Amino acid sequence: MTAGKSLVHAEQGRGEKGRGQKMEIRKTEQEDLDQVLALYEEARRFMRDHGNPDQWGNVHPPAEMVQEDIRAGKSYVCVEDGKLLGVFYFANEVEPDYAAIYQGAWLNDAPYGVMHRVACPGRKKGTASFCVAWCLEQSGGNLRIDTHEKNLPMQGMLAKNGFTRCGLIRISNGEERVAYHKCCCGSQEASGVRPMWKTGQKQSYKPA
């Protein structure tokens, strides 16, 4: 299954039976750029307000990097009723920064998906968990991500969603990041349940 239109969605009731809005994931378009940059600015402000001023500073990710993510087809937005709630980078690819891990080990050496540059700055509760669930599905159930040691909200969200803290990695500028990994394919196979990336089955997720 390719990482395109989301099979993961969440219904939120609006009173009348059968009606509601749902969060969806789609690829970011160039027309979204201003809104996406606003999301990243909100995320940087959230980080500063929660004791994490250094991870993204005042400019990361720069507009040029976001535009390149969009051109590469690896930037995604979470949308509800036309409103952008979050943005992130996702790809099923080898991350060079993950080649060496310290004070621990990855859960496995199987092909994996990576999630970077996550900005879900609180416009709707549960957006980050929803985006992570989508990436886990698209990765085939084997997803890696890293975050700053001071990014406690992100670490808490990952722990709540079943990720394992695996150790430390160094990114290209030499800074340390905390490495997280979630693999659900083995447990699902062992239980006799065919994962949805093998069945093509739609599955709904309610954001935490």
C-alpha positions as a printed Julia matrix, in Angstrom:
208×3 Matrix{Float64}:
   0.0     0.0    0.0
   1.38    3.41  -0.9
   1.4     6.33   1.49
  -1.34    8.35  -0.15
  -4.99    8.78   0.78
  -5.55    7.8    4.37
  -7.36    4.61   5.34
  -7.23    5.76   8.94
  -9.99    8.11   9.95
 -11.73    9.22  13.09
 -15.37   10.19  13.38
 -16.48   12.9   15.77
 -20.23   13.13  16.29
 -22.02   16.42  15.79
 -25.39   15.55  17.34
 -27.4    14.29  14.39
 -27.0    10.56  13.82
 -24.82    9.67  10.89
 -23.33   13.13  10.57
 -19.88   14.2   11.7
 -16.47   15.41  10.76
 -13.42   13.23  10.42
  -9.71   13.77  10.5
  -7.95   12.67   7.34
  -4.37   12.55   6.11
  -3.39   13.77   2.66
  -0.2    14.85   0.95
   0.76   18.46   1.48
   0.33   20.69  -1.57
   2.31   23.81  -2.45
  -0.86   25.82  -1.88
  -0.74   24.7    1.77
   2.7    26.22   2.37
   1.63   29.35   4.28
  -0.67   27.36   6.55
   1.98   24.71   7.11
   4.58   27.33   8.04
   2.06   28.78  10.49
   1.67   25.31  12.05
   5.45   25.05  12.46
   5.58   28.5   14.07
   2.84   27.46  16.51
   4.82   24.29  17.27
   8.02   26.26  17.94
   6.13   28.54  20.29
   4.62   25.51  22.06
   8.1    24.03  22.47
   9.47   27.25  23.95
   6.53   27.53  26.33
   7.09   23.95  27.52
  10.8    24.13  28.3
  12.15   23.01  24.92
  13.5    26.15  23.18
  16.47   24.49  21.47
  15.06   21.64  19.39
  13.74   23.84  16.59
  14.94   27.26  17.75
  13.29   30.12  15.85
  13.54   28.92  12.24
  13.46   25.12  11.96
  12.28   23.68   9.72
  13.06   26.44   7.2
  10.63   27.09   4.37
  13.08   25.63   1.83
  13.14   22.29   3.68
   9.34   22.19   3.88
   9.07   22.95   0.17
  11.51   20.15  -0.62
   9.46   17.75   1.54
   6.39   18.73  -0.48
   8.16   18.32  -3.83
   9.42   14.9   -2.73
   5.88   13.82  -1.82
   6.9    13.13   1.78
   5.06   15.92   3.58
   1.56   15.2    4.88
  -1.13   17.21   6.6
  -3.91   16.18   8.94
  -7.14   17.89   7.94
 -10.63   18.15   9.36
 -13.43   20.06   7.65
 -10.88   21.89   5.51
  -8.79   23.02   8.48
  -5.17   21.97   8.83
  -4.53   20.48  12.27
  -1.03   19.09  11.87
   1.84   18.41   9.49
   4.64   15.84   9.38
   7.22   14.11   7.18
   6.79   10.41   6.51
   8.6     7.93   4.27
   9.39    4.24   4.11
  13.12    4.68   3.78
  16.45    4.16   5.51
  17.33    7.06   7.81
  21.13    7.52   7.84
  21.02    9.02  11.33
  19.58    5.74  12.63
  22.52    3.61  11.49
  24.19    3.98  14.89
  22.26    3.88  18.16
  23.77    4.24  21.63
  22.73    3.09  25.08
  20.27    0.65  23.57
  19.12   -0.95  20.33
  16.3    -0.79  17.82
  13.55   -3.39  18.23
  14.45   -5.05  14.91
  16.41   -4.58  11.7
  13.42   -4.98   9.36
  12.47   -2.3    6.81
  10.77    0.58   8.59
   9.01    3.88   8.15
  10.3     7.16   9.56
   8.37   10.13  10.87
  10.0    13.55  11.21
   9.11   17.23  11.64
   5.86   16.58  13.46
   3.87   19.75  14.22
   0.51   19.18  15.92
   0.34   22.27  18.13
  -2.92   21.62  19.92
  -5.54   22.81  17.45
  -7.43   19.58  18.18
  -6.78   17.05  20.92
  -5.57   13.7   19.63
  -4.15   14.96  16.33
  -0.61   13.75  17.04
  -1.81   10.29  18.05
  -3.92   10.11  14.9
  -0.97   11.04  12.68
   1.25    8.45  14.4
  -1.4     5.77  13.88
  -1.54    6.62  10.18
   2.24    6.45   9.82
   2.34    3.13  11.66
  -0.19    1.73   9.21
   1.66    3.06   6.18
   4.97    1.68   7.49
   3.63   -1.86   7.6
   3.62   -1.77  11.38
   7.29   -0.86  11.89
   7.84    2.82  12.65
  10.82    4.76  14.0
  10.93    8.34  15.24
  13.23   10.51  17.35
  12.78   13.6   19.49
  14.67   15.99  21.75
  15.37   15.02  25.36
  13.46   18.11  26.5
  10.43   17.43  24.32
   8.47   15.81  27.13
   5.03   16.23  25.51
   6.19   14.29  22.44
   7.82   11.61  24.58
   4.62   11.25  26.58
   2.51   10.95  23.44
   4.8     8.27  22.0
   4.78    6.28  25.24
   0.99    6.5   25.39
   0.83    5.1   21.86
   2.98    2.09  22.67
   6.4     3.2   21.44
   9.54    1.87  23.09
  12.37    4.19  24.07
  15.32    2.42  22.44
  18.36    4.61  23.1
  20.08    7.68  21.68
  21.01    8.65  18.12
  22.94   11.59  16.71
  21.5    13.71  13.94
  23.61   15.25  11.18
  24.62   18.31  13.22
  25.94   16.09  16.02
  23.13   16.7   18.51
  21.64   13.8   20.44
  18.05   12.71  20.06
  15.99   10.12  21.91
  15.09    7.2   19.65
  11.66    5.55  19.71
  10.39    2.51  17.84
   7.09    0.66  17.55
   6.63   -2.69  15.84
   3.21   -4.32  15.88
   3.54   -6.69  12.91
   5.02   -9.58  14.9
   2.37   -9.62  17.58
  -0.44   -9.4   15.03
   0.95  -12.25  12.96
   1.4   -14.38  16.07
  -2.21  -13.8   17.08
  -3.46  -14.95  13.7
  -4.77  -11.5   12.77
  -3.7   -10.41   9.32
  -2.45   -6.8    9.5
  -4.54   -4.38   7.46
  -1.58   -3.47   5.23
  -1.82   -7.08   3.99
  -5.6    -7.28   3.73
  -6.37   -3.83   2.37
  -9.03   -3.6    5.06
 -10.17   -0.2    6.25
  -9.73    0.45   9.91
 -10.99    3.34  12.0
  -9.0     4.93  14.79
 -10.34    7.18  17.51
  -7.75    9.73  18.54
  -6.61    9.41  22.14
